[in-house]
């Protein structure tokens, strides 16, 4: 007897969410290792590059998974969608984790960030009033900027990675 086996193509959303969870777990683990080593994960330094490279690698694997689980093809738009959904899922989960962490577990982490920012601004010759105003607004807008910055990074990663990982179907009208 012949079995009718149909290959169900994965959706952009399902792959994006699955790999977004993977990126989130990796990001939270990296954050916890960073804290355990005595560093502040919110500081902009070389650690951000490591995190970005891991995120890009996972998006590449998400694209590979999409192609391998489906018909072997992935349009640029599908790749962009997978990349954006993956990174934004991670941003939302990690942001929620960070909010809980800095509000209930280690509030000193953010205070340390503000103190170091003040020191950097003072070293650049900023006056006390400018420093106070900048810190006040940064505190108010930090999580909004975190979210918007995450959305921007998600878009950029999706746009760039998809250029290299797309595989156009030579006959797009055949199912």
SULQUIPE-V378675 format. One record per residue. PHI is phi in whole degrees, 0 to 359 (NA if undefined). OMEGA is omega in radians with two decimals (NA if undefined). Layout:
# SULQUIPE-V378675
phi:PHI omega:OMEGA
phi:PHI omega:OMEGA
This chain:
# SULQUIPE-V378675
phi:NA omega:3.13
phi:264 omega:3.11
phi:270 omega:3.09
phi:268 omega:-3.12
phi:259 omega:3.09
phi:254 omega:3.12
phi:275 omega:3.13
phi:276 omega:-3.12
phi:286 omega:3.12
phi:291 omega:3.11
phi:271 omega:3.08
phi:301 omega:-3.12
phi:296 omega:-3.10
phi:296 omega:3.12
phi:292 omega:3.13
phi:299 omega:3.14
phi:293 omega:-3.14
phi:301 omega:-3.10
phi:282 omega:3.00
phi:296 omega:3.07
phi:296 omega:3.12
phi:295 omega:3.11
phi:298 omega:-3.14
phi:298 omega:3.13
phi:298 omega:3.12
phi:296 omega:-3.13
phi:294 omega:3.13
phi:293 omega:3.10
phi:298 omega:3.13
phi:296 omega:3.11
phi:297 omega:-3.11
phi:293 omega:3.08
phi:295 omega:3.12
phi:301 omega:3.13
phi:295 omega:3.14
phi:298 omega:3.12
phi:275 omega:3.05
phi:86 omega:-3.13
phi:248 omega:3.12
phi:266 omega:-3.09
phi:291 omega:-3.13
phi:271 omega:3.10
phi:287 omega:3.12
phi:273 omega:3.10
phi:207 omega:-3.06
phi:300 omega:-3.12
phi:297 omega:3.11
phi:297 omega:3.12
phi:291 omega:3.11
phi:298 omega:3.13
phi:300 omega:3.13
phi:295 omega:3.13
phi:295 omega:3.09
phi:296 omega:3.12
phi:299 omega:3.13
phi:299 omega:3.13
phi:299 omega:-3.14
phi:292 omega:3.07
phi:295 omega:3.07
phi:299 omega:3.10
phi:295 omega:3.09
phi:297 omega:3.11
phi:296 omega:3.11
phi:298 omega:3.12
phi:299 omega:3.14
phi:299 omega:-3.12
phi:291 omega:-3.11
phi:292 omega:-3.11
phi:275 omega:-3.10
phi:246 omega:-3.08
phi:266 omega:3.12
phi:92 omega:-3.09
phi:241 omega:3.07
phi:208 omega:3.11
phi:284 omega:3.10
phi:300 omega:3.14
phi:297 omega:3.09
phi:296 omega:3.11
phi:298 omega:3.09
phi:299 omega:3.13
phi:299 omega:3.13
phi:298 omega:-3.14
phi:298 omega:-3.11
phi:295 omega:-3.13
phi:296 omega:3.13
phi:300 omega:-3.07
phi:291 omega:3.14
phi:293 omega:3.05
phi:300 omega:3.11
phi:298 omega:-3.14
phi:302 omega:-3.11
phi:295 omega:3.14
phi:293 omega:-3.12
phi:293 omega:3.10
phi:297 omega:3.10
phi:297 omega:3.10
phi:299 omega:-3.12
phi:297 omega:3.10
phi:300 omega:3.11
phi:295 omega:-3.09
phi:298 omega:-3.06
phi:282 omega:3.12
phi:266 omega:-3.04
phi:238 omega:-3.07
phi:250 omega:-3.05
phi:219 omega:-3.14
phi:293 omega:3.14
phi:295 omega:-3.12
phi:300 omega:3.14
phi:287 omega:3.11
phi:299 omega:3.08
phi:297 omega:3.10
phi:298 omega:-3.14
phi:296 omega:-3.14
phi:298 omega:3.14
phi:294 omega:3.09
phi:295 omega:3.08
phi:301 omega:-3.14
phi:298 omega:3.13
phi:295 omega:3.13
phi:293 omega:3.11
phi:296 omega:3.12
phi:294 omega:3.11
phi:274 omega:3.08
phi:92 omega:3.12
phi:289 omega:3.11
phi:277 omega:-3.04
phi:302 omega:-3.11
phi:296 omega:3.11
phi:297 omega:3.13
phi:297 omega:-3.12
phi:299 omega:3.14
phi:294 omega:-3.13
phi:297 omega:3.14
phi:295 omega:3.13
phi:302 omega:-3.13
phi:290 omega:3.11
phi:296 omega:3.09
phi:298 omega:-3.12
phi:292 omega:-3.00
phi:256 omega:-3.01
phi:307 omega:-3.04
phi:286 omega:3.06
phi:292 omega:3.11
phi:295 omega:3.09
phi:303 omega:-3.12
phi:293 omega:-3.12
phi:296 omega:3.08
phi:298 omega:3.10
phi:297 omega:3.11
phi:296 omega:3.12
phi:296 omega:3.13
phi:297 omega:3.11
phi:301 omega:3.13
phi:295 omega:-3.12
phi:296 omega:3.13
phi:298 omega:3.11
phi:300 omega:-3.14
phi:297 omega:-3.04
phi:284 omega:-3.10
phi:298 omega:-3.11
phi:296 omega:3.08
phi:302 omega:-3.03
phi:268 omega:-3.04
phi:253 omega:3.14
phi:296 omega:3.04
phi:218 omega:-3.06
phi:288 omega:3.05
phi:286 omega:-3.11
phi:293 omega:3.09
phi:232 omega:-3.01
phi:293 omega:-3.09
phi:267 omega:3.11
phi:265 omega:3.12
phi:267 omega:NA
